[in-house]
Amino acid sequence: MLKTKSNKEKYAVVVIDMLHDFVYGALKNDRAKKIIPPLKKLLSHARKNGWLVVYANDAHLPGDPEEKVWGAHALAGTPGAQVIKELMPEKGDVVLPKRTYSAFHETGLDLLLRQHGITKVIVTGQHTHICVRHTSADAFSRNYEIYIPENCVESFTDEDHKGGLAYLKMCYGAKITSTKEMMK
Ligand code: ZN
């Protein structure tokens, strides 16, 4: 079992696709830059408090379904599929490669969370209306409580970001929160 300094709450923070291709490369998104500092703070808080930090990283093979929609991105083993240097995983973090939008799809995430007795999942990264949404859908159907710090998720447009948040709240009962709130 995971040792927590605070027995009150046990969270996992899932960091989705904060990869070179998603911030600076093939699917470059300038809007993602502003979530880096708050996410960095949240991850540091998480590690200090013994929360589980999980990176769910696109690691595509050529011909994966998404290639038809987005073109080639985050190919496994390429620099584009590396976590950006600002948010590099640290000792004790878990890195799970994925080939679809959801961090739960064929990654072992559900087993990992259950091994740690975790029922509360903080979903962060990109994109609010795509991978964050698909991950939340799978978290919801597996009965996890979902927390979305709105300053730690982004999309390509404000409309997609805000629409994504509204959908997460309406459909999965996600708590739309902030790093300030989560770090209290
Ligand atoms: Zn992808």
Backbone and ligand atoms as CSV (ligand in chain L), in Angstrom:
chain,resi,resn,atom,element,x,y,z
A,1,MET,N,N,0.838,-1.215,0.000
A,1,MET,CA,C,0.000,0.000,0.000
A,1,MET,C,C,0.867,1.257,0.000
A,2,LEU,N,N,0.338,2.247,-0.611
A,2,LEU,CA,C,1.040,3.524,-0.676
A,2,LEU,C,C,1.038,4.160,0.710
A,3,LYS,N,N,2.185,4.671,1.124
A,3,LYS,CA,C,2.238,5.376,2.411
A,3,LYS,C,C,1.889,6.838,2.178
A,4,THR,N,N,0.928,7.330,2.903
A,4,THR,CA,C,0.592,8.740,2.760
A,4,THR,C,C,0.916,9.459,4.053
A,5,LYS,N,N,1.413,10.683,3.897
A,5,LYS,CA,C,1.701,11.479,5.088
A,5,LYS,C,C,0.393,11.959,5.698
A,6,SER,N,N,-0.538,12.318,4.805
A,6,SER,CA,C,-1.855,12.685,5.289
A,6,SER,C,C,-2.787,11.512,5.033
A,7,ASN,N,N,-3.394,11.014,6.098
A,7,ASN,CA,C,-4.305,9.897,5.923
A,7,ASN,C,C,-5.674,10.343,5.451
A,8,LYS,N,N,-5.874,11.655,5.500
A,8,LYS,CA,C,-7.180,12.210,5.159
A,8,LYS,C,C,-7.606,11.856,3.747
A,9,GLU,N,N,-6.746,12.148,2.786
A,9,GLU,CA,C,-7.117,11.979,1.388
A,9,GLU,C,C,-6.037,11.199,0.673
A,10,LYS,N,N,-6.459,10.371,-0.237
A,10,LYS,CA,C,-5.495,9.644,-1.040
A,10,LYS,C,C,-5.860,9.833,-2.508
A,11,TYR,N,N,-5.027,10.561,-3.202
A,11,TYR,CA,C,-5.302,10.883,-4.599
A,11,TYR,C,C,-4.239,10.284,-5.508
A,12,ALA,N,N,-4.611,10.138,-6.751
A,12,ALA,CA,C,-3.611,9.969,-7.797
A,12,ALA,C,C,-3.745,11.172,-8.720
A,13,VAL,N,N,-2.620,11.706,-9.149
A,13,VAL,CA,C,-2.641,12.748,-10.171
A,13,VAL,C,C,-2.235,12.095,-11.484
A,14,VAL,N,N,-3.115,12.170,-12.468
A,14,VAL,CA,C,-2.808,11.614,-13.782
A,14,VAL,C,C,-2.448,12.779,-14.710
A,15,VAL,N,N,-1.257,12.726,-15.259
A,15,VAL,CA,C,-0.777,13.786,-16.159
A,15,VAL,C,C,-0.852,13.249,-17.586
A,16,ILE,N,N,-1.703,13.861,-18.388
A,16,ILE,CA,C,-1.945,13.314,-19.726
A,16,ILE,C,C,-1.240,14.121,-20.821
A,17,ASP,N,N,-0.441,13.440,-21.587
A,17,ASP,CA,C,0.127,13.984,-22.831
A,17,ASP,C,C,0.802,15.353,-22.695
A,18,MET,N,N,1.549,15.552,-21.623
A,18,MET,CA,C,2.366,16.769,-21.546
A,18,MET,C,C,3.722,16.428,-22.186
A,19,LEU,N,N,3.626,16.140,-23.464
A,19,LEU,CA,C,4.766,15.638,-24.232
A,19,LEU,C,C,5.263,16.702,-25.198
A,20,HIS,N,N,6.474,16.505,-25.663
A,20,HIS,CA,C,7.078,17.484,-26.556
A,20,HIS,C,C,6.196,17.767,-27.780
A,21,ASP,N,N,5.679,16.716,-28.412
A,21,ASP,CA,C,4.832,16.929,-29.595
A,21,ASP,C,C,3.550,17.699,-29.277
A,22,PHE,N,N,3.053,17.568,-28.052
A,22,PHE,CA,C,1.781,18.196,-27.669
A,22,PHE,C,C,1.944,19.633,-27.182
A,23,VAL,N,N,3.163,20.045,-26.920
A,23,VAL,CA,C,3.380,21.414,-26.453
A,23,VAL,C,C,4.183,22.205,-27.490
A,24,TYR,N,N,5.240,21.566,-28.010
A,24,TYR,CA,C,6.156,22.295,-28.903
A,24,TYR,C,C,6.255,21.698,-30.303
A,25,GLY,N,N,5.747,20.482,-30.513
A,25,GLY,CA,C,6.016,19.776,-31.769
A,25,GLY,C,C,4.818,19.624,-32.687
A,26,ALA,N,N,4.581,18.396,-33.161
A,26,ALA,CA,C,3.575,18.106,-34.198
A,26,ALA,C,C,2.187,18.655,-33.858
A,27,LEU,N,N,1.775,18.575,-32.600
A,27,LEU,CA,C,0.462,19.094,-32.182
A,27,LEU,C,C,0.647,20.260,-31.214
A,28,LYS,N,N,1.634,21.081,-31.541
A,28,LYS,CA,C,2.011,22.248,-30.741
A,28,LYS,C,C,0.787,23.020,-30.237
A,29,ASN,N,N,0.825,23.395,-28.982
A,29,ASN,CA,C,-0.284,24.157,-28.411
A,29,ASN,C,C,0.262,25.182,-27.421
A,30,ASP,N,N,0.267,26.446,-27.864
A,30,ASP,CA,C,0.788,27.511,-26.994
A,30,ASP,C,C,-0.010,27.625,-25.701
A,31,ARG,N,N,-1.290,27.301,-25.766
A,31,ARG,CA,C,-2.140,27.398,-24.570
A,31,ARG,C,C,-1.692,26.430,-23.476
A,32,ALA,N,N,-0.989,25.372,-23.874
A,32,ALA,CA,C,-0.552,24.375,-22.886
A,32,ALA,C,C,0.557,24.931,-21.997
A,33,LYS,N,N,1.255,25.960,-22.509
A,33,LYS,CA,C,2.396,26.479,-21.739
A,33,LYS,C,C,1.954,27.047,-20.397
A,34,LYS,N,N,0.765,27.637,-20.374
A,34,LYS,CA,C,0.363,28.286,-19.123
A,34,LYS,C,C,-0.048,27.293,-18.028
A,35,ILE,N,N,-0.302,26.058,-18.383
A,35,ILE,CA,C,-0.641,25.096,-17.311
A,35,ILE,C,C,0.611,24.444,-16.706
A,36,ILE,N,N,1.775,24.711,-17.303
A,36,ILE,CA,C,2.998,24.068,-16.800
A,36,ILE,C,C,3.320,24.494,-15.357
A,37,PRO,N,N,3.378,25.822,-15.058
A,37,PRO,CA,C,3.739,26.191,-13.668
A,37,PRO,C,C,2.760,25.657,-12.606
A,38,PRO,N,N,1.426,25.816,-12.787
A,38,PRO,CA,C,0.549,25.258,-11.743
A,38,PRO,C,C,0.635,23.733,-11.642
A,39,LEU,N,N,0.809,23.083,-12.774
A,39,LEU,CA,C,0.914,21.618,-12.753
A,39,LEU,C,C,2.182,21.184,-12.017
A,40,LYS,N,N,3.243,21.912,-12.253
A,40,LYS,CA,C,4.506,21.633,-11.564
A,40,LYS,C,C,4.337,21.737,-10.042
A,41,LYS,N,N,3.623,22.767,-9.620
A,41,LYS,CA,C,3.350,22.958,-8.182
A,41,LYS,C,C,2.498,21.821,-7.628
A,42,LEU,N,N,1.483,21.455,-8.374
A,42,LEU,CA,C,0.586,20.384,-7.926
A,42,LEU,C,C,1.346,19.062,-7.804
A,43,LEU,N,N,2.223,18.789,-8.767
A,43,LEU,CA,C,2.987,17.534,-8.739
A,43,LEU,C,C,3.945,17.515,-7.544
A,44,SER,N,N,4.532,18.657,-7.274
A,44,SER,CA,C,5.442,18.729,-6.145
A,44,SER,C,C,4.666,18.502,-4.832
A,45,HIS,N,N,3.489,19.102,-4.731
A,45,HIS,CA,C,2.623,18.897,-3.562
A,45,HIS,C,C,2.222,17.416,-3.447
A,46,ALA,N,N,1.888,16.831,-4.587
A,46,ALA,CA,C,1.460,15.429,-4.612
A,46,ALA,C,C,2.576,14.522,-4.094
A,47,ARG,N,N,3.781,14.732,-4.599
A,47,ARG,CA,C,4.911,13.878,-4.185
A,47,ARG,C,C,5.187,14.044,-2.701
A,48,LYS,N,N,5.126,15.276,-2.220
A,48,LYS,CA,C,5.373,15.533,-0.790
A,48,LYS,C,C,4.351,14.842,0.094
A,49,ASN,N,N,3.126,14.738,-0.412
A,49,ASN,CA,C,2.046,14.169,0.391
A,49,ASN,C,C,1.821,12.683,0.127
A,50,GLY,N,N,2.707,12.086,-0.659
A,50,GLY,CA,C,2.602,10.658,-0.911
A,50,GLY,C,C,1.474,10.266,-1.851
A,51,TRP,N,N,0.960,11.240,-2.610
A,51,TRP,CA,C,-0.024,10.888,-3.626
A,51,TRP,C,C,0.702,10.207,-4.778
A,52,LEU,N,N,-0.033,9.384,-5.477
A,52,LEU,CA,C,0.564,8.701,-6.628
A,52,LEU,C,C,0.565,9.647,-7.838
A,53,VAL,N,N,1.697,9.754,-8.491
A,53,VAL,CA,C,1.788,10.560,-9.715
A,53,VAL,C,C,1.944,9.611,-10.902
A,54,VAL,N,N,1.007,9.704,-11.827
A,54,VAL,CA,C,1.018,8.811,-12.985
A,54,VAL,C,C,1.048,9.644,-14.264
A,55,TYR,N,N,2.000,9.364,-15.104
A,55,TYR,CA,C,2.040,9.984,-16.426
A,55,TYR,C,C,1.399,9.016,-17.421
A,56,ALA,N,N,0.404,9.496,-18.154
A,56,ALA,CA,C,-0.205,8.692,-19.215
A,56,ALA,C,C,0.209,9.348,-20.530
A,57,ASN,N,N,1.116,8.692,-21.207
A,57,ASN,CA,C,1.774,9.320,-22.356
A,57,ASN,C,C,1.447,8.605,-23.655
A,58,ASP,N,N,0.975,9.381,-24.626
A,58,ASP,CA,C,0.859,8.820,-25.970
A,58,ASP,C,C,2.193,8.199,-26.367
A,59,ALA,N,N,2.118,6.986,-26.887
A,59,ALA,CA,C,3.315,6.314,-27.424
A,59,ALA,C,C,2.788,5.488,-28.593
A,60,HIS,N,N,2.548,6.191,-29.702
A,60,HIS,CA,C,1.848,5.567,-30.829
A,60,HIS,C,C,2.743,4.684,-31.671
A,61,LEU,N,N,2.087,3.711,-32.288
A,61,LEU,CA,C,2.731,2.959,-33.352
A,61,LEU,C,C,2.165,3.481,-34.668
A,62,PRO,N,N,2.945,3.401,-35.741
A,62,PRO,CA,C,2.424,3.879,-37.030
A,62,PRO,C,C,1.132,3.136,-37.367
A,63,GLY,N,N,0.123,3.891,-37.847
A,63,GLY,CA,C,-1.145,3.272,-38.225
A,63,GLY,C,C,-2.163,3.202,-37.108
A,64,ASP,N,N,-1.821,3.708,-35.907
A,64,ASP,CA,C,-2.815,3.762,-34.830
A,64,ASP,C,C,-4.027,4.580,-35.307
A,65,PRO,N,N,-5.233,4.273,-34.768
A,65,PRO,CA,C,-6.456,4.928,-35.256
A,65,PRO,C,C,-6.372,6.459,-35.282
A,66,GLU,N,N,-5.768,7.046,-34.260
A,66,GLU,CA,C,-5.711,8.511,-34.186
A,66,GLU,C,C,-4.937,9.170,-35.323
A,67,GLU,N,N,-4.064,8.382,-35.943
A,67,GLU,CA,C,-3.238,8.956,-37.015
A,67,GLU,C,C,-4.108,9.526,-38.140
A,68,LYS,N,N,-5.259,8.866,-38.356
A,68,LYS,CA,C,-6.182,9.327,-39.417
A,68,LYS,C,C,-6.750,10.693,-39.098
A,69,VAL,N,N,-6.881,10.988,-37.815
A,69,VAL,CA,C,-7.512,12.234,-37.393
A,69,VAL,C,C,-6.482,13.348,-37.200
A,70,TRP,N,N,-5.374,13.020,-36.573
A,70,TRP,CA,C,-4.409,14.044,-36.159
A,70,TRP,C,C,-3.090,14.005,-36.927
A,71,GLY,N,N,-2.908,12.996,-37.764
A,71,GLY,CA,C,-1.595,12.818,-38.369
A,71,GLY,C,C,-0.659,12.175,-37.359
A,72,ALA,N,N,0.545,11.884,-37.809
A,72,ALA,CA,C,1.497,11.214,-36.924
A,72,ALA,C,C,1.892,12.153,-35.782
A,73,HIS,N,N,1.869,11.631,-34.568
A,73,HIS,CA,C,2.334,12.398,-33.401
A,73,HIS,C,C,2.758,11.424,-32.314
A,74,ALA,N,N,3.656,11.880,-31.462
A,74,ALA,CA,C,4.097,11.108,-30.286
A,74,ALA,C,C,4.340,9.641,-30.609
A,75,LEU,N,N,5.128,9.404,-31.630
A,75,LEU,CA,C,5.462,8.015,-31.971
A,75,LEU,C,C,6.394,7.442,-30.905
A,76,ALA,N,N,6.081,6.230,-30.494
A,76,ALA,CA,C,6.842,5.584,-29.413
A,76,ALA,C,C,8.337,5.641,-29.695
A,77,GLY,N,N,9.079,6.042,-28.699
A,77,GLY,CA,C,10.531,6.041,-28.806
A,77,GLY,C,C,11.132,7.260,-29.479
A,78,THR,N,N,10.276,8.200,-29.926
A,78,THR,CA,C,10.822,9.403,-30.575
A,78,THR,C,C,10.865,10.563,-29.564
A,79,PRO,N,N,11.671,11.591,-29.848
A,79,PRO,CA,C,11.736,12.740,-28.923
A,79,PRO,C,C,10.367,13.402,-28.726
A,80,GLY,N,N,9.508,13.366,-29.763
A,80,GLY,CA,C,8.169,13.968,-29.646
A,80,GLY,C,C,7.313,13.300,-28.591
A,81,ALA,N,N,7.632,12.062,-28.249
A,81,ALA,CA,C,6.840,11.314,-27.266
A,81,ALA,C,C,7.406,11.438,-25.850
A,82,GLN,N,N,8.437,12.270,-25.691
A,82,GLN,CA,C,9.023,12.479,-24.359
A,82,GLN,C,C,8.235,13.526,-23.580
A,83,VAL,N,N,8.127,13.323,-22.273
A,83,VAL,CA,C,7.533,14.350,-21.406
A,83,VAL,C,C,8.397,15.612,-21.517
A,84,ILE,N,N,7.748,16.770,-21.558
A,84,ILE,CA,C,8.516,18.019,-21.656
A,84,ILE,C,C,9.441,18.144,-20.439
A,85,LYS,N,N,10.568,18.792,-20.672
A,85,LYS,CA,C,11.610,18.786,-19.628
A,85,LYS,C,C,11.146,19.491,-18.348
A,86,GLU,N,N,10.209,20.460,-18.493
A,86,GLU,CA,C,9.713,21.187,-17.325
A,86,GLU,C,C,8.961,20.282,-16.345
A,87,LEU,N,N,8.449,19.170,-16.843
A,87,LEU,CA,C,7.588,18.315,-16.005
A,87,LEU,C,C,8.089,16.876,-15.935
A,88,MET,N,N,9.386,16.707,-16.084
A,88,MET,CA,C,9.951,15.362,-16.114
A,88,MET,C,C,9.499,14.506,-14.921
A,89,PRO,N,N,9.145,13.249,-15.166
A,89,PRO,CA,C,8.798,12.351,-14.069
A,89,PRO,C,C,9.960,12.219,-13.086
A,90,GLU,N,N,9.619,12.011,-11.834
A,90,GLU,CA,C,10.637,11.828,-10.796
A,90,GLU,C,C,10.527,10.429,-10.205
A,91,LYS,N,N,11.514,10.098,-9.379
A,91,LYS,CA,C,11.554,8.793,-8.739
A,91,LYS,C,C,10.241,8.542,-7.987
A,92,GLY,N,N,9.679,7.375,-8.181
A,92,GLY,CA,C,8.413,7.055,-7.511
A,92,GLY,C,C,7.188,7.294,-8.388
A,93,ASP,N,N,7.329,8.136,-9.420
A,93,ASP,CA,C,6.220,8.343,-10.349
A,93,ASP,C,C,6.090,7.113,-11.246
A,94,VAL,N,N,4.905,6.946,-11.813
A,94,VAL,CA,C,4.688,5.827,-12.726
A,94,VAL,C,C,4.405,6.386,-14.124
A,95,VAL,N,N,5.050,5.815,-15.115
A,95,VAL,CA,C,4.838,6.258,-16.500
A,95,VAL,C,C,4.146,5.141,-17.276
A,96,LEU,N,N,2.944,5.436,-17.797
A,96,LEU,CA,C,2.194,4.437,-18.556
A,96,LEU,C,C,2.014,4.899,-20.002
A,97,PRO,N,N,2.532,4.130,-20.948
A,97,PRO,CA,C,2.298,4.483,-22.346
A,97,PRO,C,C,0.873,4.130,-22.759
A,98,LYS,N,N,0.303,4.918,-23.646
A,98,LYS,CA,C,-1.045,4.636,-24.155
A,98,LYS,C,C,-1.083,4.844,-25.667
A,99,ARG,N,N,-2.052,4.190,-26.325
A,99,ARG,CA,C,-2.155,4.319,-27.776
A,99,ARG,C,C,-3.499,4.878,-28.218
A,100,THR,N,N,-4.335,5.224,-27.228
A,100,THR,CA,C,-5.629,5.847,-27.550
A,100,THR,C,C,-5.828,7.039,-26.623
A,101,TYR,N,N,-6.989,7.664,-26.716
A,101,TYR,CA,C,-7.249,8.868,-25.924
A,101,TYR,C,C,-7.269,8.605,-24.422
A,102,SER,N,N,-7.798,7.450,-24.015
A,102,SER,CA,C,-8.011,7.224,-22.583
A,102,SER,C,C,-6.786,6.648,-21.881
A,103,ALA,N,N,-6.470,7.228,-20.731
A,103,ALA,CA,C,-5.357,6.729,-19.908
A,103,ALA,C,C,-5.679,5.367,-19.296
A,104,PHE,N,N,-6.963,4.952,-19.378
A,104,PHE,CA,C,-7.344,3.651,-18.816
A,104,PHE,C,C,-7.295,2.524,-19.850
A,105,HIS,N,N,-7.282,2.882,-21.131
A,105,HIS,CA,C,-7.440,1.857,-22.164
A,105,HIS,C,C,-6.161,1.038,-22.354
A,106,GLU,N,N,-6.202,-0.200,-21.893
A,106,GLU,CA,C,-5.093,-1.146,-22.059
A,106,GLU,C,C,-3.752,-0.615,-21.539
A,107,THR,N,N,-3.825,0.066,-20.381
A,107,THR,CA,C,-2.588,0.614,-19.802
A,107,THR,C,C,-2.286,0.033,-18.419
A,108,GLY,N,N,-3.264,-0.630,-17.810
A,108,GLY,CA,C,-3.063,-1.135,-16.448
A,108,GLY,C,C,-3.316,-0.089,-15.377
A,109,LEU,N,N,-3.827,1.079,-15.770
A,109,LEU,CA,C,-4.040,2.149,-14.784
A,109,LEU,C,C,-5.030,1.742,-13.691
A,110,ASP,N,N,-6.109,1.077,-14.078
A,110,ASP,CA,C,-7.121,0.695,-13.091
A,110,ASP,C,C,-6.513,-0.217,-12.019
A,111,LEU,N,N,-5.766,-1.209,-12.443
A,111,LEU,CA,C,-5.104,-2.125,-11.501
A,111,LEU,C,C,-4.144,-1.354,-10.586
A,112,LEU,N,N,-3.373,-0.465,-11.184
A,112,LEU,CA,C,-2.409,0.333,-10.414
A,112,LEU,C,C,-3.115,1.134,-9.312
A,113,LEU,N,N,-4.210,1.801,-9.672
A,113,LEU,CA,C,-4.939,2.612,-8.696
A,113,LEU,C,C,-5.518,1.733,-7.597
A,114,ARG,N,N,-6.051,0.577,-7.982
A,114,ARG,CA,C,-6.622,-0.327,-6.981
A,114,ARG,C,C,-5.540,-0.890,-6.064
A,115,GLN,N,N,-4.371,-1.173,-6.615
A,115,GLN,CA,C,-3.254,-1.652,-5.781
A,115,GLN,C,C,-2.897,-0.640,-4.702
A,116,HIS,N,N,-3.087,0.636,-5.029
A,116,HIS,CA,C,-2.751,1.699,-4.079
A,116,HIS,C,C,-3.960,2.140,-3.254
A,117,GLY,N,N,-5.074,1.488,-3.455
A,117,GLY,CA,C,-6.272,1.840,-2.688
A,117,GLY,C,C,-6.809,3.229,-2.995
A,118,ILE,N,N,-6.579,3.679,-4.208
A,118,ILE,CA,C,-6.960,5.045,-4.574
A,118,ILE,C,C,-8.346,5.077,-5.205
A,119,THR,N,N,-9.184,6.015,-4.713
A,119,THR,CA,C,-10.535,6.155,-5.274
A,119,THR,C,C,-10.761,7.547,-5.861
A,120,LYS,N,N,-9.783,8.440,-5.635
A,120,LYS,CA,C,-9.931,9.825,-6.098
A,120,LYS,C,C,-8.844,10.145,-7.110
A,121,VAL,N,N,-9.269,10.540,-8.284
A,121,VAL,CA,C,-8.319,10.755,-9.364
A,121,VAL,C,C,-8.366,12.216,-9.821
A,122,ILE,N,N,-7.202,12.837,-9.830
A,122,ILE,CA,C,-7.075,14.202,-10.336
A,122,ILE,C,C,-6.566,14.104,-11.768
A,123,VAL,N,N,-7.369,14.559,-12.706
A,123,VAL,CA,C,-6.984,14.428,-14.111
A,123,VAL,C,C,-6.451,15.769,-14.611
A,124,THR,N,N,-5.241,15.738,-15.185
A,124,THR,CA,C,-4.591,16.968,-15.648
A,124,THR,C,C,-4.004,16.748,-17.047
A,125,GLY,N,N,-3.586,17.835,-17.673
A,125,GLY,CA,C,-2.895,17.740,-18.961
A,125,GLY,C,C,-3.788,18.122,-20.134
A,126,GLN,N,N,-3.583,17.423,-21.234
A,126,GLN,CA,C,-4.286,17.770,-22.486
A,126,GLN,C,C,-5.007,16.569,-23.082
A,127,HIS,N,N,-6.060,16.832,-23.886
A,127,HIS,CA,C,-6.775,18.089,-23.979
A,127,HIS,C,C,-8.080,17.949,-23.205
A,128,THR,N,N,-8.536,19.048,-22.641
A,128,THR,CA,C,-9.733,19.026,-21.788
A,128,THR,C,C,-10.873,18.246,-22.439
A,129,HIS,N,N,-11.085,18.478,-23.737
A,129,HIS,CA,C,-12.269,17.905,-24.409
A,129,HIS,C,C,-11.946,16.586,-25.124
A,130,ILE,N,N,-10.698,16.121,-25.040
A,130,ILE,CA,C,-10.382,14.859,-25.745
A,130,ILE,C,C,-9.852,13.825,-24.747
A,131,CYS,N,N,-8.550,13.808,-24.509
A,131,CYS,CA,C,-8.001,12.742,-23.655
A,131,CYS,C,C,-8.414,12.888,-22.195
A,132,VAL,N,N,-8.543,14.115,-21.714
A,132,VAL,CA,C,-9.006,14.316,-20.337
A,132,VAL,C,C,-10.440,13.794,-20.230
A,133,ARG,N,N,-11.229,14.079,-21.268
A,133,ARG,CA,C,-12.625,13.626,-21.276
A,133,ARG,C,C,-12.734,12.100,-21.377
A,134,HIS,N,N,-11.968,11.495,-22.275
A,134,HIS,CA,C,-12.040,10.037,-22.430
A,134,HIS,C,C,-11.530,9.324,-21.179
A,135,THR,N,N,-10.488,9.886,-20.577
A,135,THR,CA,C,-9.949,9.308,-19.339
A,135,THR,C,C,-10.991,9.428,-18.226
A,136,SER,N,N,-11.659,10.572,-18.169
A,136,SER,CA,C,-12.682,10.785,-17.142
A,136,SER,C,C,-13.867,9.843,-17.345
A,137,ALA,N,N,-14.218,9.598,-18.597
A,137,ALA,CA,C,-15.316,8.670,-18.885
A,137,ALA,C,C,-14.992,7.298,-18.302
A,138,ASP,N,N,-13.780,6.843,-18.527
A,138,ASP,CA,C,-13.378,5.522,-18.024
A,138,ASP,C,C,-13.205,5.524,-16.508
A,139,ALA,N,N,-12.770,6.643,-15.951
A,139,ALA,CA,C,-12.662,6.744,-14.490
A,139,ALA,C,C,-14.062,6.676,-13.876
A,140,PHE,N,N,-14.998,7.363,-14.507
A,140,PHE,CA,C,-16.376,7.401,-14.022
A,140,PHE,C,C,-16.995,6.000,-14.036
A,141,SER,N,N,-16.805,5.293,-15.145
A,141,SER,CA,C,-17.442,3.971,-15.241
A,141,SER,C,C,-16.780,2.963,-14.295
A,142,ARG,N,N,-15.590,3.275,-13.811
A,142,ARG,CA,C,-14.933,2.411,-12.822
A,142,ARG,C,C,-15.120,2.929,-11.403
A,143,ASN,N,N,-16.001,3.905,-11.269
A,143,ASN,CA,C,-16.430,4.396,-9.958
A,143,ASN,C,C,-15.396,5.246,-9.208
A,144,TYR,N,N,-14.491,5.887,-9.925
A,144,TYR,CA,C,-13.554,6.820,-9.273
A,144,TYR,C,C,-14.212,8.194,-9.148
A,145,GLU,N,N,-13.804,8.930,-8.104
A,145,GLU,CA,C,-14.198,10.339,-7.998
A,145,GLU,C,C,-13.215,11.147,-8.832
A,146,ILE,N,N,-13.732,12.075,-9.594
A,146,ILE,CA,C,-12.886,12.806,-10.543
A,146,ILE,C,C,-12.743,14.271,-10.141
A,147,TYR,N,N,-11.505,14.718,-10.108
A,147,TYR,CA,C,-11.184,16.118,-9.807
A,147,TYR,C,C,-10.429,16.702,-10.995
A,148,ILE,N,N,-10.878,17.866,-11.447
A,148,ILE,CA,C,-10.200,18.519,-12.565
A,148,ILE,C,C,-9.782,19.928,-12.139
A,149,PRO,N,N,-8.506,20.147,-11.792
A,149,PRO,CA,C,-8.071,21.526,-11.536
A,149,PRO,C,C,-8.058,22.268,-12.874
A,150,GLU,N,N,-8.903,23.277,-12.985
A,150,GLU,CA,C,-9.091,23.878,-14.315
A,150,GLU,C,C,-7.860,24.623,-14.819
A,151,ASN,N,N,-6.940,24.952,-13.909
A,151,ASN,CA,C,-5.698,25.597,-14.350
A,151,ASN,C,C,-4.610,24.571,-14.712
A,152,CYS,N,N,-4.957,23.292,-14.712
A,152,CYS,CA,C,-3.997,22.237,-15.084
A,152,CYS,C,C,-4.458,21.418,-16.282
A,153,VAL,N,N,-5.486,21.885,-16.982
A,153,VAL,CA,C,-5.910,21.219,-18.224
A,153,VAL,C,C,-6.062,22.288,-19.311
A,154,GLU,N,N,-5.876,21.903,-20.550
A,154,GLU,CA,C,-6.033,22.857,-21.651
A,154,GLU,C,C,-6.485,22.143,-22.924
A,155,SER,N,N,-6.967,22.972,-23.856
A,155,SER,CA,C,-7.348,22.514,-25.198
A,155,SER,C,C,-6.723,23.472,-26.207
A,156,PHE,N,N,-7.010,23.252,-27.488
A,156,PHE,CA,C,-6.480,24.155,-28.508
A,156,PHE,C,C,-7.208,25.504,-28.505
A,157,THR,N,N,-8.474,25.508,-28.063
A,157,THR,CA,C,-9.239,26.763,-28.042
A,157,THR,C,C,-9.935,26.909,-26.689
A,158,ASP,N,N,-10.289,28.153,-26.378
A,158,ASP,CA,C,-10.991,28.437,-25.134
A,158,ASP,C,C,-12.364,27.758,-25.138
A,159,GLU,N,N,-12.970,27.754,-26.313
A,159,GLU,CA,C,-14.300,27.155,-26.461
A,159,GLU,C,C,-14.243,25.650,-26.132
A,160,ASP,N,N,-13.252,24.960,-26.694
A,160,ASP,CA,C,-13.116,23.522,-26.432
A,160,ASP,C,C,-12.780,23.259,-24.961
A,161,HIS,N,N,-11.948,24.113,-24.391
A,161,HIS,CA,C,-11.556,23.964,-22.986
A,161,HIS,C,C,-12.774,24.128,-22.073
A,162,LYS,N,N,-13.495,25.238,-22.245
A,162,LYS,CA,C,-14.652,25.525,-21.379
A,162,LYS,C,C,-15.771,24.511,-21.603
A,163,GLY,N,N,-15.998,24.177,-22.877
A,163,GLY,CA,C,-17.018,23.174,-23.197
A,163,GLY,C,C,-16.656,21.831,-22.589
A,164,GLY,N,N,-15.365,21.521,-22.640
A,164,GLY,CA,C,-14.868,20.264,-22.069
A,164,GLY,C,C,-15.130,20.201,-20.570
A,165,LEU,N,N,-14.837,21.302,-19.883
A,165,LEU,CA,C,-15.047,21.339,-18.427
A,165,LEU,C,C,-16.525,21.165,-18.083
A,166,ALA,N,N,-17.362,21.869,-18.844
A,166,ALA,CA,C,-18.810,21.789,-18.586
A,166,ALA,C,C,-19.299,20.358,-18.781
A,167,TYR,N,N,-18.808,19.709,-19.811
A,167,TYR,CA,C,-19.207,18.324,-20.094
A,167,TYR,C,C,-18.756,17.383,-18.978
A,168,LEU,N,N,-17.533,17.561,-18.503
A,168,LEU,CA,C,-16.982,16.700,-17.447
A,168,LEU,C,C,-17.814,16.805,-16.171
A,169,LYS,N,N,-18.246,18.023,-15.894
A,169,LYS,CA,C,-19.047,18.255,-14.698
A,169,LYS,C,C,-20.446,17.656,-14.865
A,170,MET,N,N,-21.037,17.939,-16.026
A,170,MET,CA,C,-22.413,17.500,-16.281
A,170,MET,C,C,-22.501,15.974,-16.380
A,171,CYS,N,N,-21.558,15.365,-17.080
A,171,CYS,CA,C,-21.714,13.960,-17.438
A,171,CYS,C,C,-21.098,13.012,-16.413
A,172,TYR,N,N,-19.978,13.405,-15.815
A,172,TYR,CA,C,-19.262,12.488,-14.919
A,172,TYR,C,C,-19.230,12.994,-13.476
A,173,GLY,N,N,-19.919,14.100,-13.212
A,173,GLY,CA,C,-19.898,14.652,-11.862
A,173,GLY,C,C,-18.512,15.059,-11.411
A,174,ALA,N,N,-17.652,15.383,-12.374
A,174,ALA,CA,C,-16.281,15.793,-12.029
A,174,ALA,C,C,-16.319,17.078,-11.210
A,175,LYS,N,N,-15.466,17.136,-10.191
A,175,LYS,CA,C,-15.364,18.368,-9.417
A,175,LYS,C,C,-14.380,19.275,-10.134
A,176,ILE,N,N,-14.875,20.383,-10.634
A,176,ILE,CA,C,-13.999,21.340,-11.321
A,176,ILE,C,C,-13.391,22.216,-10.231
A,177,THR,N,N,-12.080,22.122,-10.103
A,177,THR,CA,C,-11.427,22.743,-8.957
A,177,THR,C,C,-10.194,23.512,-9.423
A,178,SER,N,N,-9.283,23.794,-8.501
A,178,SER,CA,C,-8.068,24.536,-8.848
A,178,SER,C,C,-6.912,23.935,-8.047
A,179,THR,N,N,-5.704,24.282,-8.424
A,179,THR,CA,C,-4.562,23.783,-7.661
A,179,THR,C,C,-4.629,24.318,-6.223
A,180,LYS,N,N,-5.059,25.582,-6.103
A,180,LYS,CA,C,-5.143,26.198,-4.775
A,180,LYS,C,C,-6.044,25.344,-3.873
A,181,GLU,N,N,-7.167,24.976,-4.409
A,181,GLU,CA,C,-8.153,24.166,-3.672
A,181,GLU,C,C,-7.585,22.772,-3.343
A,182,MET,N,N,-6.924,22.163,-4.323
A,182,MET,CA,C,-6.402,20.807,-4.144
A,182,MET,C,C,-5.241,20.759,-3.148
A,183,MET,N,N,-4.529,21.887,-3.025
A,183,MET,CA,C,-3.320,21.905,-2.199
A,183,MET,C,C,-3.586,22.424,-0.792
A,184,LYS,N,N,-4.840,22.682,-0.454
A,184,LYS,CA,C,-5.214,23.171,0.881
A,184,LYS,C,C,-4.802,22.195,1.965
L,1,ZN,ZN,ZN,-2.463,10.437,-29.738
